[in-house]
Amino acid sequence: MYLHRITHILEKYERHISSGMLVFGFIFDSLTLTRIDRSRDHIILGTYLLVSLLCIFFVNLFEIRRERGGFLEKAQPWLLFAIQFSFGGLFSNFVVLYARSSSFLASWPFLVLLLGLLIGNEFFKKHYARFTFHMSIFFIALFSFLIFFIPVVLREMSGSIFFLSGLTTLILFSLVMYGLSKFFPERIAESKRALVFSIGIIFILVNVLYVTNIIPPIPLSLKDIGVFHSIYKKSSTEFIVLAEEQKGYAFLRSYDTVSLKEGEPAYVLSAVFAPTGLSVNVVHNWQYYDEKAGWISMAKIPLTIIGGREGGYRVYSKKENVASGLWRVSVETERGQVIGSLKFLVERVKDSPALESSLR
């Protein structure tokens, strides 16, 4: 009786409940996901994957039993809702994690894809009864998880590690399919061709996005970046920086202004977070904007960061002969994946502006 009432309420207000859970879940994930190398978050994501897989199994099992006169079909709507909830939790987490590890301008196609899967999850419920569809979504979720989980575990980040993540995804997915084939071989046989095609397209697409540097350089993330007149190292983790006070209307612009005397260099300090035990090389790519040619790379300065620091590992670079005009320093991996960037306007002045010192 009570189960029937609850089911009726869920069906009547399903769209409102689902939309509310989407907003609540996204805000919750944004506030609680602090470190990509935290075991608790890995357990949560792994649980989502496991729950979605178990629900997929029971949905198909109940479908077969219903076709053969079974009595468990009433549970199917609840299982479809559980699949929707699990995938929603996964892609909500992925959007937060991947967005933190990239510049939107550099990685927007992949971020839009994840965001589309998150929002589209609200309309996918009917499709989750289709084996090829929900297994394809599961493959994307598994691949998205292993892309950053493998580097965190192995404490290494490189092209070979990414391809190892892809290979691991294919192996685990094949094992899942083999296990499912023991329970409903006919359904697997019916869907085999369509599923192989779907998984193949997804796998190729993700690898193309990686090769073209569109996938964010997860598990790295830019915690802080700024341009300064001078930087002095106080300790292994602290720097004293000298910066000019920005004008009151500076917040209306998308960049800061740096007033430099002739011959005075500019400094950029960045803090890049990496998981504990992971040491990786990054690059400060100093770029000047030319109205005809666009952004021109003027200097690429290699730097090394060491993982584990909550606020990110701080490194800085210095550029001499900085011409007046618009500049951008892009923090990138050695492969050219953009972790984040800073845009600023250089103005040449005769007298140095008033400077303020602070600890970073």
Sine and cosine of phi, psi and omega as CSV:
sin_phi,cos_phi,sin_psi,cos_psi,sin_omega,cos_omega
0.00,0.00,-0.81,0.59,0.01,-1.00
-0.91,0.41,-0.61,0.79,0.03,-1.00
-0.88,0.47,-0.63,0.77,0.00,-1.00
-0.91,0.42,-0.66,0.75,0.01,-1.00
-0.90,0.43,-0.69,0.72,0.01,-1.00
-0.89,0.46,-0.67,0.74,0.02,-1.00
-0.88,0.47,-0.66,0.75,0.01,-1.00
-0.90,0.44,-0.66,0.75,0.02,-1.00
-0.91,0.42,-0.68,0.74,0.01,-1.00
-0.88,0.47,-0.68,0.74,0.00,-1.00
-0.93,0.38,-0.62,0.78,-0.05,-1.00
-0.94,0.34,-0.67,0.74,-0.06,-1.00
-0.93,-0.36,0.44,0.90,-0.10,-1.00
-0.84,0.55,-0.74,0.68,-0.06,-1.00
-0.89,0.45,-0.67,0.74,-0.01,-1.00
-0.93,0.36,-0.67,0.74,0.02,-1.00
-0.90,0.44,-0.69,0.72,-0.04,-1.00
-0.90,0.43,-0.70,0.72,0.01,-1.00
-0.91,0.42,-0.65,0.76,0.03,-1.00
-0.90,0.44,-0.65,0.76,0.03,-1.00
-0.91,0.41,-0.57,0.82,0.02,-1.00
-0.88,0.47,-0.76,0.64,-0.02,-1.00
-0.90,0.43,-0.72,0.69,-0.01,-1.00
-0.88,0.47,-0.71,0.71,-0.03,-1.00
-0.90,0.44,-0.63,0.77,-0.01,-1.00
-0.92,0.38,-0.69,0.73,0.03,-1.00
-0.90,0.44,-0.68,0.73,0.00,-1.00
-0.88,0.47,-0.71,0.71,0.00,-1.00
-0.90,0.43,-0.62,0.78,-0.01,-1.00
-0.89,0.46,-0.56,0.83,-0.05,-1.00
-1.00,0.09,-0.50,0.87,-0.12,-0.99
-0.99,-0.13,-0.42,0.91,0.00,-1.00
-0.99,0.15,0.98,-0.18,-0.06,-1.00
-0.96,-0.30,-0.59,0.80,-0.03,-1.00
-0.73,-0.69,0.78,-0.63,-0.05,-1.00
-0.96,0.28,-0.26,0.97,0.00,-1.00
-0.99,-0.15,0.21,0.98,-0.03,-1.00
-0.99,0.16,0.79,-0.61,-0.07,-1.00
-0.87,0.49,-0.58,0.82,-0.02,-1.00
-0.87,0.50,-0.67,0.74,0.01,-1.00
-0.93,0.37,-0.59,0.81,0.06,-1.00
-0.89,0.45,-0.65,0.76,0.02,-1.00
-0.91,0.42,-0.66,0.76,0.01,-1.00
-0.89,0.46,-0.73,0.68,0.00,-1.00
-0.91,0.41,-0.65,0.76,0.05,-1.00
-0.89,0.45,-0.60,0.80,0.04,-1.00
-0.91,0.41,-0.68,0.73,0.07,-1.00
-0.84,0.54,-0.71,0.70,0.01,-1.00
-0.88,0.47,-0.70,0.72,-0.02,-1.00
-0.91,0.41,-0.69,0.72,0.00,-1.00
-0.89,0.45,-0.69,0.72,0.01,-1.00
-0.89,0.46,-0.63,0.77,0.00,-1.00
-0.92,0.38,-0.69,0.73,0.02,-1.00
-0.89,0.45,-0.64,0.77,0.02,-1.00
-0.92,0.39,-0.63,0.78,0.08,-1.00
-0.87,0.50,-0.67,0.74,0.02,-1.00
-0.87,0.49,-0.76,0.66,-0.06,-1.00
-0.95,0.32,-0.54,0.84,0.07,-1.00
-0.87,0.50,-0.72,0.70,0.00,-1.00
-0.95,0.32,-0.59,0.81,0.04,-1.00
-0.90,0.43,-0.69,0.73,0.01,-1.00
-0.93,0.36,-0.55,0.83,0.06,-1.00
-0.88,0.48,-0.68,0.73,0.01,-1.00
-0.91,0.40,-0.69,0.73,0.00,-1.00
-0.91,0.41,-0.57,0.82,0.03,-1.00
-0.92,0.39,-0.64,0.77,0.03,-1.00
-0.90,0.43,-0.44,0.90,-0.01,-1.00
-0.98,-0.20,0.26,0.96,0.06,-1.00
1.00,-0.03,0.35,0.94,0.01,-1.00
-0.93,0.36,0.16,-0.99,-0.06,-1.00
-0.89,-0.47,0.22,0.98,-0.11,-0.99
-0.97,-0.24,0.22,0.98,-0.07,-1.00
-0.92,0.40,-0.35,0.94,0.02,-1.00
-0.90,0.43,-0.39,0.92,-0.01,-1.00
-0.98,0.18,-0.26,0.96,-0.09,-1.00
-0.87,0.50,-0.72,0.70,0.02,-1.00
-0.84,0.54,-0.59,0.80,0.02,-1.00
-0.92,0.38,-0.62,0.78,0.01,-1.00
-0.93,0.37,-0.64,0.77,0.05,-1.00
-0.89,0.46,-0.63,0.78,0.06,-1.00
-0.90,0.43,-0.63,0.78,0.01,-1.00
-0.92,0.40,-0.63,0.78,0.07,-1.00
-0.89,0.46,-0.72,0.70,0.00,-1.00
-0.87,0.49,-0.68,0.73,0.01,-1.00
-0.90,0.44,-0.69,0.72,-0.03,-1.00
-0.91,0.41,-0.73,0.68,0.03,-1.00
-0.91,0.42,-0.60,0.80,0.06,-1.00
-0.88,0.47,-0.68,0.73,0.05,-1.00
-0.89,0.45,-0.64,0.76,0.00,-1.00
-0.90,0.43,-0.80,0.61,-0.09,-1.00
-0.96,0.28,-0.42,0.91,0.14,-0.99
-0.90,0.44,-0.71,0.70,0.05,-1.00
-0.89,0.45,-0.68,0.74,-0.04,-1.00
-0.90,0.43,-0.66,0.75,0.02,-1.00
-0.86,0.51,-0.70,0.71,0.00,-1.00
-0.90,0.44,-0.75,0.66,-0.08,-1.00
-0.92,0.40,-0.72,0.69,-0.04,-1.00
-0.95,0.32,-0.56,0.83,0.02,-1.00
-0.91,0.42,-0.55,0.83,0.02,-1.00
-0.95,0.31,-0.31,0.95,-0.12,-0.99
-0.97,-0.24,0.36,0.93,-0.08,-1.00
-0.36,-0.93,0.25,-0.97,0.24,-0.97
-1.00,0.02,0.77,-0.64,-0.06,-1.00
-0.86,0.51,-0.62,0.79,-0.03,-1.00
-0.89,0.46,-0.53,0.85,-0.03,-1.00
-1.00,0.07,-0.51,0.86,-0.15,-0.99
-0.86,-0.50,0.30,0.95,-0.12,-0.99
-0.87,0.50,-0.56,0.83,0.00,-1.00
-0.87,0.49,-0.68,0.73,-0.02,-1.00
-0.95,0.32,-0.64,0.77,0.02,-1.00
-0.91,0.41,-0.63,0.78,0.05,-1.00
-0.91,0.42,-0.60,0.80,0.05,-1.00
-0.87,0.49,-0.74,0.67,0.02,-1.00
-0.90,0.43,-0.68,0.74,0.01,-1.00
-0.90,0.43,-0.61,0.79,0.05,-1.00
-0.90,0.44,-0.64,0.77,0.05,-1.00
-0.92,0.40,-0.59,0.81,0.02,-1.00
-0.92,0.39,-0.77,0.63,-0.01,-1.00
-0.94,0.35,-0.67,0.75,0.00,-1.00
-0.90,0.43,-0.38,0.93,0.04,-1.00
-0.83,0.56,-0.46,0.89,0.01,-1.00
-0.93,0.36,-0.34,0.94,-0.07,-1.00
-0.92,-0.40,0.06,1.00,-0.10,-0.99
-1.00,-0.03,-0.06,1.00,-0.20,-0.98
-0.81,0.59,-0.71,0.70,-0.02,-1.00
-0.90,0.44,-0.53,0.85,-0.03,-1.00
-0.97,0.23,-0.32,0.95,-0.01,-1.00
-0.92,0.39,-0.18,0.98,0.10,-1.00
-0.99,0.16,-0.15,0.99,-0.01,-1.00
-1.00,-0.09,0.83,-0.55,-0.15,-0.99
-0.87,0.49,-0.76,0.65,-0.04,-1.00
-0.87,0.49,-0.63,0.77,-0.04,-1.00
-0.92,0.40,-0.80,0.59,-0.08,-1.00
-0.94,0.33,-0.45,0.90,0.08,-1.00
-0.96,0.29,-0.53,0.85,0.07,-1.00
-0.92,0.39,-0.67,0.74,0.05,-1.00
-0.90,0.44,-0.64,0.77,0.04,-1.00
-0.88,0.47,-0.64,0.77,0.02,-1.00
-0.89,0.46,-0.69,0.72,0.03,-1.00
-0.88,0.48,-0.69,0.73,-0.01,-1.00
-0.90,0.43,-0.70,0.72,0.00,-1.00
-0.89,0.45,-0.69,0.72,0.00,-1.00
-0.90,0.44,-0.71,0.71,-0.01,-1.00
-0.88,0.48,-0.57,0.82,0.03,-1.00
-0.94,0.33,-0.73,0.68,-0.08,-1.00
-0.95,0.31,-0.38,0.93,0.02,-1.00
-0.85,0.53,-0.61,0.79,0.03,-1.00
-0.97,-0.25,-0.37,0.93,-0.02,-1.00
-0.94,0.34,-0.67,0.74,-0.01,-1.00
-0.89,0.46,-0.74,0.67,0.05,-1.00
-0.87,0.49,-0.59,0.81,0.02,-1.00
-0.90,0.43,-0.69,0.72,-0.03,-1.00
-0.93,0.36,-0.71,0.71,-0.05,-1.00
-1.00,0.10,-0.17,0.98,0.00,-1.00
0.83,0.56,0.72,0.70,0.02,-1.00
-0.46,-0.89,0.57,-0.82,-0.01,-1.00
-0.71,-0.70,0.89,-0.45,-0.02,-1.00
-0.25,-0.97,0.08,-1.00,0.04,-1.00
-0.89,0.45,-0.63,0.78,-0.01,-1.00
-0.92,0.40,-0.55,0.83,0.03,-1.00
-0.93,0.36,-0.62,0.79,0.06,-1.00
-0.89,0.46,-0.72,0.70,-0.01,-1.00
-0.93,0.38,-0.48,0.87,0.12,-0.99
-0.90,0.43,-0.62,0.78,0.06,-1.00
-0.88,0.48,-0.67,0.74,0.04,-1.00
-0.90,0.43,-0.68,0.73,0.01,-1.00
-0.90,0.44,-0.68,0.74,0.03,-1.00
-0.88,0.48,-0.64,0.77,0.04,-1.00
-0.88,0.48,-0.71,0.70,0.00,-1.00
-0.90,0.44,-0.65,0.76,-0.01,-1.00
-0.91,0.41,-0.75,0.66,-0.01,-1.00
-0.89,0.45,-0.65,0.76,0.01,-1.00
-0.91,0.42,-0.63,0.78,0.03,-1.00
-0.90,0.43,-0.62,0.78,0.05,-1.00
-0.91,0.42,-0.64,0.77,0.06,-1.00
-0.89,0.46,-0.71,0.70,0.00,-1.00
-0.90,0.44,-0.62,0.79,0.03,-1.00
-0.90,0.44,-0.67,0.74,0.03,-1.00
-0.91,0.42,-0.67,0.74,0.01,-1.00
-0.91,0.41,-0.54,0.84,-0.02,-1.00
-0.91,0.41,-0.35,0.94,0.03,-1.00
-0.96,0.28,-0.38,0.93,-0.06,-1.00
-0.98,-0.20,-0.61,0.79,0.04,-1.00
-0.62,-0.78,0.97,0.26,-0.03,-1.00
-0.88,0.47,-0.54,0.84,-0.03,-1.00
-0.91,0.41,-0.68,0.74,0.00,-1.00
-0.91,0.41,-0.61,0.79,0.04,-1.00
-0.90,0.43,-0.69,0.73,-0.01,-1.00
-0.90,0.44,-0.63,0.78,0.01,-1.00
-0.92,0.40,-0.56,0.83,-0.10,-0.99
-0.99,-0.13,-0.08,1.00,-0.16,-0.99
-0.83,0.55,-0.77,0.64,-0.07,-1.00
-0.90,0.44,-0.73,0.68,-0.01,-1.00
-0.91,0.42,-0.62,0.79,-0.03,-1.00
-0.94,0.34,-0.67,0.74,0.04,-1.00
-0.87,0.49,-0.67,0.74,0.03,-1.00
-0.89,0.45,-0.72,0.69,-0.02,-1.00
-0.89,0.45,-0.74,0.67,-0.01,-1.00
-0.90,0.43,-0.63,0.78,0.02,-1.00
-0.88,0.48,-0.70,0.72,0.01,-1.00
-0.90,0.44,-0.70,0.72,-0.01,-1.00
-0.89,0.46,-0.71,0.70,-0.03,-1.00
-0.88,0.47,-0.71,0.71,0.01,-1.00
-0.90,0.43,-0.68,0.73,-0.02,-1.00
-0.87,0.49,-0.71,0.70,-0.01,-1.00
-0.89,0.45,-0.65,0.76,0.01,-1.00
-0.93,0.37,-0.60,0.80,0.07,-1.00
-0.90,0.44,-0.67,0.74,0.03,-1.00
-0.89,0.46,-0.55,0.83,0.02,-1.00
-0.95,0.30,-0.73,0.69,-0.03,-1.00
-0.88,0.48,-0.57,0.82,0.00,-1.00
-1.00,0.03,0.17,0.98,0.06,-1.00
0.88,0.47,0.50,0.87,0.04,-1.00
-1.00,0.01,-0.53,0.85,0.08,-1.00
-0.94,0.34,0.77,-0.63,-0.02,-1.00
-0.85,0.53,0.48,-0.88,-0.04,-1.00
-0.98,0.21,0.74,0.67,0.06,-1.00
-0.88,0.47,0.67,-0.74,0.28,0.96
-1.00,-0.10,0.35,0.94,0.06,-1.00
-0.99,0.12,0.45,-0.89,0.09,-1.00
-0.43,-0.90,0.58,-0.81,0.00,-1.00
-1.00,0.04,0.88,-0.47,-0.03,-1.00
-1.00,-0.04,-0.53,0.85,-0.07,-1.00
-0.33,-0.95,0.51,-0.86,0.08,-1.00
-0.36,-0.93,0.58,-0.81,0.00,-1.00
-0.33,-0.94,0.38,-0.93,0.04,-1.00
-0.94,-0.34,0.65,-0.76,-0.14,-0.99
-0.63,-0.78,0.24,-0.97,0.06,-1.00
-0.99,0.13,-0.58,0.81,0.01,-1.00
-0.48,-0.88,0.44,-0.90,0.05,-1.00
-0.67,-0.74,0.77,-0.64,0.05,-1.00
-0.84,-0.55,0.73,-0.69,-0.01,-1.00
-0.99,0.12,0.88,-0.48,0.00,-1.00
-1.00,0.01,-0.66,0.75,0.03,-1.00
-0.50,-0.86,-0.11,-0.99,-0.03,-1.00
-0.92,0.39,-0.32,0.95,-0.05,-1.00
-0.81,-0.58,0.02,1.00,-0.06,-1.00
-0.78,-0.63,0.61,-0.79,0.02,-1.00
-0.75,-0.66,0.59,-0.81,0.15,-0.99
-0.99,-0.14,0.82,-0.57,-0.05,-1.00
-0.89,-0.46,0.55,-0.84,0.08,-1.00
-0.92,-0.40,0.86,-0.51,-0.04,-1.00
-0.69,-0.72,0.45,-0.89,0.04,-1.00
-1.00,0.05,0.50,-0.87,0.00,-1.00
-0.96,0.29,0.76,-0.65,-0.01,-1.00
-0.98,0.19,0.55,-0.83,0.00,-1.00
-0.91,0.41,0.35,-0.94,-0.11,-0.99
-0.86,0.51,-0.50,0.87,-0.03,-1.00
-1.00,-0.06,0.18,0.98,-0.06,-1.00
-0.88,0.47,-0.48,0.88,-0.03,-1.00
-0.91,0.41,-0.29,0.96,0.02,-1.00
-0.97,0.23,-0.30,0.95,0.00,-1.00
-0.99,-0.12,0.35,-0.94,0.02,-1.00
-1.00,-0.03,0.14,0.99,-0.01,-1.00
-0.50,-0.87,0.35,-0.94,0.06,-1.00
-1.00,0.01,0.22,-0.98,0.08,-1.00
-0.90,-0.44,0.71,-0.71,0.01,-1.00
-0.86,-0.51,0.87,-0.50,-0.01,-1.00
-0.99,-0.14,0.92,-0.38,-0.09,-1.00
-0.88,-0.48,0.64,-0.77,0.13,-0.99
-0.97,0.26,0.31,-0.95,0.01,-1.00
-0.85,0.52,0.80,-0.60,0.00,-1.00
1.00,0.07,-0.10,0.99,0.00,-1.00
-0.99,0.14,0.76,-0.65,0.00,-1.00
-0.99,0.16,0.18,-0.98,0.09,-1.00
-0.88,-0.48,0.54,-0.84,0.00,-1.00
-0.86,-0.52,0.61,-0.79,0.11,-0.99
-0.81,-0.59,0.81,-0.58,0.02,-1.00
-0.94,-0.34,0.76,-0.65,0.03,-1.00
-0.78,-0.62,0.50,-0.86,0.08,-1.00
-0.86,-0.52,0.92,-0.40,-0.05,-1.00
-0.93,-0.38,0.82,-0.57,0.04,-1.00
-1.00,0.09,0.67,-0.74,0.12,-0.99
-0.65,-0.76,0.50,-0.86,0.01,-1.00
-0.87,0.50,0.40,-0.92,0.01,-1.00
-0.83,0.55,0.74,-0.67,0.03,-1.00
1.00,0.03,-0.10,0.99,-0.03,-1.00
-0.98,-0.17,0.88,-0.47,0.09,-1.00
-0.93,-0.36,0.78,-0.63,-0.10,-0.99
-0.57,-0.82,0.50,-0.87,0.04,-1.00
-1.00,0.02,0.69,-0.72,0.09,-1.00
-0.82,-0.58,0.13,-0.99,-0.05,-1.00
-0.73,-0.68,0.71,-0.70,0.22,-0.97
-1.00,-0.05,0.95,-0.30,-0.02,-1.00
-0.99,-0.12,0.97,-0.23,0.00,-1.00
-0.99,0.13,0.86,-0.51,-0.07,-1.00
-0.81,-0.58,0.66,-0.75,0.03,-1.00
-0.93,-0.35,0.64,-0.77,-0.04,-1.00
-1.00,-0.05,0.86,-0.51,0.08,-1.00
-0.95,-0.32,0.76,-0.65,-0.09,-1.00
-0.87,0.50,-0.48,0.88,-0.01,-1.00
-1.00,-0.03,-0.69,0.72,-0.10,-0.99
-1.00,-0.10,-0.19,0.98,-0.05,-1.00
0.99,0.12,-0.53,-0.85,-0.03,-1.00
-0.98,0.21,0.82,-0.58,0.00,-1.00
-0.90,-0.44,0.80,-0.60,0.02,-1.00
-0.96,0.27,0.85,-0.52,-0.05,-1.00
-0.98,-0.21,-0.44,0.90,0.01,-1.00
-0.28,-0.96,0.64,-0.77,0.09,-1.00
-0.85,-0.53,0.93,-0.36,-0.10,-0.99
-0.96,-0.29,0.91,-0.41,-0.02,-1.00
-0.97,0.24,0.63,-0.77,0.01,-1.00
-0.63,-0.78,0.38,-0.92,0.00,-1.00
-0.88,-0.47,0.74,-0.67,0.06,-1.00
-0.90,-0.43,0.47,-0.88,0.00,-1.00
-0.87,-0.49,0.77,-0.64,-0.10,-0.99
-0.97,0.24,0.31,-0.95,0.12,-0.99
0.89,-0.45,-0.41,0.91,-0.05,-1.00
-0.98,0.19,0.78,-0.63,-0.08,-1.00
-0.84,0.55,-0.72,0.69,-0.04,-1.00
-1.00,0.06,0.11,0.99,-0.02,-1.00
1.00,-0.06,0.47,-0.89,0.01,-1.00
-1.00,0.07,0.82,-0.57,-0.11,-0.99
-1.00,0.00,0.77,-0.63,0.10,-1.00
-0.65,-0.76,0.42,-0.91,0.02,-1.00
-0.65,-0.76,0.33,-0.94,0.06,-1.00
-0.73,-0.68,0.37,-0.93,-0.06,-1.00
-0.81,-0.58,0.67,-0.74,0.00,-1.00
-0.81,-0.59,0.86,-0.51,0.07,-1.00
-1.00,0.07,0.27,-0.96,0.08,-1.00
0.79,0.61,0.80,0.60,0.00,-1.00
-1.00,0.08,0.94,-0.34,-0.02,-1.00
-0.94,0.33,0.44,-0.90,0.07,-1.00
-0.92,0.39,0.54,-0.84,-0.03,-1.00
0.73,-0.68,-0.19,-0.98,-0.06,-1.00
-1.00,0.01,0.78,-0.63,0.00,-1.00
-0.84,-0.55,0.36,-0.93,0.09,-1.00
-0.59,-0.81,0.75,-0.67,0.12,-0.99
-0.94,-0.34,0.89,-0.45,-0.03,-1.00
-0.98,-0.21,0.82,-0.57,0.04,-1.00
-1.00,0.00,0.89,-0.45,-0.15,-0.99
-0.76,-0.65,0.30,-0.95,0.19,-0.98
-0.99,0.17,0.14,-0.99,0.02,-1.00
-0.89,0.46,-0.44,0.90,0.02,-1.00
-0.99,0.17,-0.20,0.98,-0.01,-1.00
0.98,-0.19,0.10,0.99,0.09,-1.00
-0.94,0.34,0.77,-0.64,-0.07,-1.00
-1.00,0.08,0.87,-0.49,0.06,-1.00
-0.99,0.11,-0.60,0.80,0.01,-1.00
0.05,-1.00,0.13,-0.99,-0.03,-1.00
-0.47,-0.88,0.27,-0.96,0.02,-1.00
-0.71,-0.70,0.76,-0.64,0.02,-1.00
-0.93,-0.36,0.67,-0.74,0.01,-1.00
-0.47,-0.88,0.43,-0.90,-0.01,-1.00
-0.97,-0.25,0.80,-0.60,0.02,-1.00
-0.99,-0.14,0.81,-0.59,0.08,-1.00
-0.88,-0.48,0.70,-0.72,0.03,-1.00
-1.00,0.00,0.77,-0.64,-0.03,-1.00
-0.75,-0.66,0.32,-0.95,0.03,-1.00
-0.99,0.10,-0.63,0.78,-0.02,-1.00
-0.93,-0.38,0.66,-0.75,0.00,-1.00
-0.91,0.41,0.67,-0.75,0.05,-1.00
-0.96,0.26,0.24,-0.97,0.06,-1.00
-0.91,0.41,0.73,-0.69,-0.05,-1.00
-0.91,-0.42,0.52,-0.85,0.04,-1.00
-0.87,-0.49,0.67,-0.74,0.04,-1.00
-0.99,-0.15,0.55,-0.83,0.04,-1.00
-0.48,-0.88,0.28,-0.96,-0.01,-1.00
-0.98,-0.21,0.77,-0.63,0.00,-1.00
-0.85,-0.53,0.00,0.00,0.00,0.00
